[in-house]
């Protein structure tokens, strides 16, 4: 009877040690960090792209268009 109780107690200790190892393990922590880094880089890239698109649409292209028209409408200074 004592042998059976000792065996049951040892099995319970094994289960507790296994459970503690599972609960204290941090094996998935690197995956979460990588996912957060990827999301941050996507958001920053989208903001940068939107800023460049707005800059080109509102500032650079109208100025460039006007300069090209001015070059082709150049009279040459000859009267």
Secondary structure, DSSP 8 states (H G I E B T S, - for coil): -HHHHHHHHHHHHHHHHHHHHHHH--TTHHHHHHHHHHHHHHHHHHHHHHHHHHHIIIIIHHHHHHHHHHHHT--TT--
